[in-house]
Amino acid sequence: FVATWLGYLAVAMTGRTLRWQIFGWENWEAARDAGHGIIYTFWHREIFAATWFWRKRGIVVMTSQNFDGEYIARIIRKHGYGAARGSSSRGASRALAEMIQCHRNGLDTAFTIDGPRGPRFVAKRGSVILSKATGAAILCFHAAVRNRLVFRKSWDQTEFPYPFSPAAMFIAPPIFVPSEADEGEQARKLREVQSALDELRSRAEKWASSKN
C-alpha cells in the first residue's frame, strides 16, 4: 500500500514538471480517425514518462502476473489506466482475450512490447495479434527525457525523469494488421513494429543528446 502511493506520487509530482515537445501528433490523430481503437506500443524502460503523458484515458495495459507487474498495475490504475494481467510468458491468452473485449467496449490498450523480462528492445507479437483480432491501429511511440535516473541493474535499464527535465514524445505512423493476415504477414507486421520502434529510439537518442 505504502509503495503504491509512493510510486503514484513520484510519477505525479515529477510528471507535472516535465516540459514536453511532441513529434508526430498527426500520427496519433490518424490512428484515432481510423475508428477501430489504438494499441499503444512502447519499450518497457519508458514506463514512468509514458504513464504520465497518456494518463486518464482509460487505456488498458498488459502487466505481468509477477510482483513487479502487481506494483506497476496498482500505480497505473491510480493514473487512470486499466490493467490486463498477463505477459508473453504467463497468462498471455487470458490477458489478450480481455484486451480484445476492451476494444469491443471502446477502450484502447497498451503493451510494453519487450516486457516483462526482455530481451530489451526486442518486440514481441502481442500488438500484432491484437490488431489482427480487432482492427485497431498499432501506435508505436517513444517517450524520451534529457535528464533522468537510469536503473542500470534492471534488465530494461528503467528510466525515471528528474524534475523539470525537457521531455519529448515521438509517435510513428499507425500500423494495421488485416484480419486475414497469415503467419507470414503477421511476421512482416512485427518487423514493421520493430523497425518503427528502432527508428523512434534513434531519433529520441539524438534529441536527448542535443541542447535544442
N, C-alpha and C positions, 0 to 999 in steps of 0.2 A: 504493500500500500504506500509506504513512505517513498520507496524507489520510484514508483509510478508517478507520484506527484512531483518528485524532484526532476524526473525526466521531462514531464509535461512543462513545468515551469522553466526549465533550462531552454527548451525549444521555443517557448512562447516569448520569454524575455529577450533572448538573443535574436530571434526572428524579427521582432518588431524594429530592431535597429539596423537590419541589413539594407543596403542601398542597391536596388535591383536594376539591371539592364535586361531587356528581353530581345532575343533574336529568333525570329521565325514565328511570331504570334499568328501570322496569317495561316500557318500550317495547323495550328490548333483550331482556328475558325473553319478551315476546310474539313477537318475531321468532324467537328461538331455539325457542320452543314450537311454532311453525308447522311445523317439522320439515323444511324444504327448504333450509336454509342461509341465510347472511346475506351481503349485498353492502354493505359499509361504504362510505359515500359522504360526501365532505367536501371543503372547499376546500384548494387546494394550499398556501396560506400557513401552514396549521396543522400541517404535516407533522412538525415536531420534537416538539411536545407530543403529537400523536396517536400517533407512533411509540412513545413511552414508555408511554402509557396502555394501548394494545391489544397490547403486546408478548407474545411467547411463546405465541401462539395458533395459529400456523401459517397465518395469513392470507396469501393470495397477492395482491400489489399490482401493478396495472399500472403499469409505469415506462417512460418513453420510451427510445428507442434512441440518444439523443444522449449527449454527455459528462455532462451533469447527471444524466440517468437512470442511467447506469452508476455514478456516485458514490452516488446515493441507493440503488440496488439493493444495492450492497455493504454499505452501512451498515445497512439494514433487515434484511438476512439475518442479521447478527450479533445482531439483537434478536429473532430467532425468526420472521421472515417469509419468505415466498417472493416471487419476482418474475416476472411475465409481461412480457416485453419487447415494447412496442409502445405506440402512442398514437393519438389521433384523426387525426393527420397522417401516421403512418407505422407500418406493421406491425400495424394495428388488427385485421384479420381473424384473423391468426395468434394474436395475444395473446388475443382473445376466445374462439377455439376452445380455447386452453389453459385459460382460466378456466372454460369450460363443463365441461371434463374434470375440473377441480379440484372443482367442485361434485358431479359424479357420484362422485368419490372421497371425498366427505365433508369437503372443505375449504371454508372461507369465503374470500371475495375482497374487494378494496377498490379504489376509484377516487379519485384526486384529480380531481374531476369537472370542474374548469375548466382542467386541465393539458392538454398540457405547457407551453403558451405563452399561455394566456388565450383570450379576454378574461377578466380577473379577475372572479370571482363570476357567471359565466355557465355554467350546467350543460350539459354535452354528453350525448349519448344513450347512452353505454356501459352505464350501470347499468340502463337500461330494456331495452335489447336483451338483456342477460344475464339479467335477471329473467324476461323472456318465454321465453327458451330453457330456463331451469332451474326456474322456480317459486320461486326464492329471494327472500327479503324484502329490499327496499332499505331500509337503515337509515341515514338521514341524521343526522349529528352535527356538533357544533361544539365544538372544544377552545379554551378561552379562558384567557389568563393576564393578570394585572393588571400585572405588571412584566416588561417584555420589550424586547429589542433588535429594531427593525424595519429590515429591509434595504430602504430606500425606493427604491433604484435598480433593484431587481429587479422584473420585471413583476408578480409576485404580492404584493410587499411582505412577503416571508417574515418570520415572527416567530420569534425564539429566546428562550425564557424565561430570566429571570435566576434564579439560585439562590434557593431559599426563597420564591419568589413564590406567592401564592394562585393556584389554577388551578380551572377548572370545566369539566365535561363536560356538554353539553346534547344530549339524544337525542330525536329526533322519533318518532312512531308509525310502524311499518313500512308500506311501500308495496308492493303486489303487482301485477304485470302479468300478466294472463291469457295463456295460451299461444296463444289465438286472436285476440289483440289485433291489429287492423288499424292502418294508419298513423295514422288519426285518434285511435284510442285510445292509441297509443304517444305521440303528441304531447301528449295530455291528461295522461298519466302523467309525462311530462317536465316539464310545468308544475307538477304536484304536487311533484316533486322540487325544482324551483327555488323554489317557494313555501315548502316546508319548510326549505330551507337559508337562505333570506332571513329567515324568522321566527327561526330559531335564532341567526343572526348578530345580529339586532336585540336579542334577549334577552341575548346574550353581551356586546354592547357596553354595554348598560345595567348589567349585572353588573360589568363591568370598571371602569366609571366610578364605581361606588358604593364605599362603605367598609365594607359589611357582608359 
